[in-house]
Amino acid sequence: MPFSMGRNLLCIFSKKHVDNPPELKSTKQRHNRMVMKTMQQLMTDGGKCIWVAPSGGRDRPSDDGKYEVAPFDSKSIEMFRLMSAKADRPTHFYPLSMFTYPICPPPTTVGGEIGEQRTVKYYPAALHFGEEVDVSRFSEGCVTDNFPAGCDANSSRDELREALAKHVHSIVSSNYQDLAAKLDMP
């Protein structure tokens, strides 16, 4: 909520809820395609700041009560890397850790009902922008021998996507834990 007021929001239906209700699946998928087209245009135009939550933006406590950042969807991160390459403009990727759990905690379980009850409380929000991530360090996998140029034939595309997702996740998680410690949270 604090980041949505007065901003242009592009909302994507979650993969977890795109099938619910089934009769709206094609409408939701069409909406998601249009949002991606709009994001591609924003990147092509340049000069925009786009925030993406590749784990859905939900921080939850683990069994031991310590807050953790959910794993990132490697396909989502790869999609933005590819969109930035198509934009033909410089694109910069900065990891953002955002500690907001006490303000509006998500449901305790993932994949619950749409429209579940939420409680909002007053609590400080904490943000940490990390150093820029050079996505070019994570070369593309080869489609065929040495195509695209500079690809690593020993790595599959999925392995490279996963490596980038884990790299960014580790930065966001580390900064997130620092924020939690500064706010005296577990």
Secondary structure, DSSP 8 states (H G I E B T S, - for coil): -TTTTTS-------TTTTTSSGGGHHHHHHHHHHHHHHHHHHHHH--------TT-S-EEE-TTS-EEE----HHHHHHHHHHHHHHTS---B--EEEE-TTTS---SSTT--TT----------EEEE---B-GGGS--B-SBTTBSTT-BTTS-HHHHHHHHHHHHHHHHHHHHHHHHHHTT--
